[in-house]
């Protein structure tokens, strides 16, 4: 029980916690800031497009929807638990890799939204002729908050009408596999500390490439990287692949999950890492 764990930590019975209670995060950040460790996790929360749908074969539509999401506002005002806005697909903190970013990541919000409206207009959608689709996600408090917030951003900025549909997780997964969905909520958790575990997810022949992304140039870069024995060259190939994929917007990365722990000052040797694994052999008490 995460609240019992926090009580034990505050009573001096524990030197570190496994999690931080969602309901007390604000209090912890205000009163135990020096002991709060927040670090990137090897997990990306995203909205995926069903690329088999005619509606989403137009890259301008996909890019406009991505550009209209205020990721900073999402993590600061909706989630509020230390999550990080996702302007890339590969999370930060991955070993020996600098994630690539959307070309518009650094634009002021107003300029980014203006460009998004222009792209959607070029694709034939306006407030008078709005883009309409369904956003399907699995039931849960956080998923509902994120869906409502993003749909509101699309409506407010672009006039887009996104119908929300919450279903059980197994139903969602089955719907996506049957291609009976427009836009869907999912996340990807890396299996190991390397960018390839994320980039292979969108490879044409990868079994759980849920958006159905197909790009021979992307595949070729990953295949060459897999054969590469020179680390620097391999890194460049993977970065080229990520940049290519981001430019085509097969999905919308929204935020990166984070690891959250409380750690007592007298616990020496603690190290934050994307795998969220700290070995006891490295720890000692002052």
HUQUI-V188991 format. One record per pair of residues at least 6 apart in sequence whose C-alpha atoms are under 6 Angstrom apart, sorted by the first residue. I is the first residue (numbers start at 0). GAP is how many residues later the second one is. D is the distance in Angstrom with one decimal. If there is no record, write none. Layout:
<<I	GAP	D> <I	GAP	D>>
This chain:
<<1	19	5.6> <7	6	6.0> <14	248	6.0> <14	249	5.2> <15	246	5.3> <15	247	4.4> <16	244	5.4> <16	245	5.3> <17	243	5.9> <18	241	5.7> <18	242	5.4> <19	240	5.9> <19	241	6.0> <34	227	5.3> <34	228	5.2> <35	225	5.9> <35	226	4.7> <36	223	5.6> <36	224	5.2> <37	221	5.6> <37	222	4.8> <38	219	5.5> <38	220	5.3> <39	218	4.6> <39	234	5.6> <40	216	5.4> <40	217	4.7> <40	218	5.6> <40	233	4.5> <41	147	5.8> <41	148	5.4> <41	232	5.3> <42	145	5.6> <42	146	4.3> <42	213	5.9> <42	214	5.5> <43	143	5.4> <43	144	5.4> <43	212	4.7> <44	142	4.3> <44	209	5.7> <44	210	5.4> <45	140	5.6> <45	141	5.6> <45	206	5.4> <45	207	4.3> <45	208	5.2> <46	137	5.4> <46	138	4.6> <46	204	5.8> <46	205	5.1> <47	135	5.6> <47	136	5.2> <47	163	5.7> <47	203	4.3> <48	134	4.8> <48	162	5.4> <48	202	5.6> <49	132	5.4> <49	161	5.1> <50	6	5.9> <50	160	5.9> <50	161	5.9> <59	59	5.4> <60	59	5.7> <61	187	5.9> <62	186	5.9> <63	52	4.3> <63	55	6.0> <65	186	5.7> <66	49	5.9> <67	45	5.7> <70	14	5.2> <71	13	5.7> <74	8	5.8> <82	173	5.9> <82	174	5.4> <82	175	5.5> <83	171	5.4> <83	172	5.1> <84	170	4.4> <85	167	5.5> <85	168	5.1> <85	169	4.3> <85	170	5.8> <86	14	5.3> <86	15	5.9> <87	12	5.8> <87	13	4.6> <89	9	5.7> <93	99	5.8> <99	143	5.7> <116	41	6.0> <124	6	5.8> <126	32	5.0> <129	29	6.0> <129	30	5.5> <130	29	5.0> <131	29	4.8> <131	30	5.8> <132	29	5.2> <133	28	5.4> <133	29	4.6> <133	30	6.0> <133	48	5.7> <134	28	6.0> <134	29	5.1> <134	48	4.8> <134	49	5.6> <135	29	4.7> <135	30	5.9> <135	48	4.8> <136	29	5.1> <136	47	5.7> <136	48	4.8> <137	28	5.3> <137	29	4.9> <137	30	5.1> <137	31	4.9> <138	27	5.2> <138	28	5.5> <138	29	5.8> <150	11	5.9> <153	6	5.4> <189	7	5.5> <200	8	5.5> <201	7	5.2> <201	11	5.9> <202	16	5.7> <203	10	4.9> <217	23	5.4> <220	16	5.8> <220	20	6.0> <224	9	4.9> <224	12	5.8> <227	6	5.6> <265	19	5.6> <265	20	4.9> <266	17	6.0> <266	18	4.9> <267	15	5.6> <267	16	5.2> <267	17	5.8> <268	13	5.7> <268	14	4.7>>
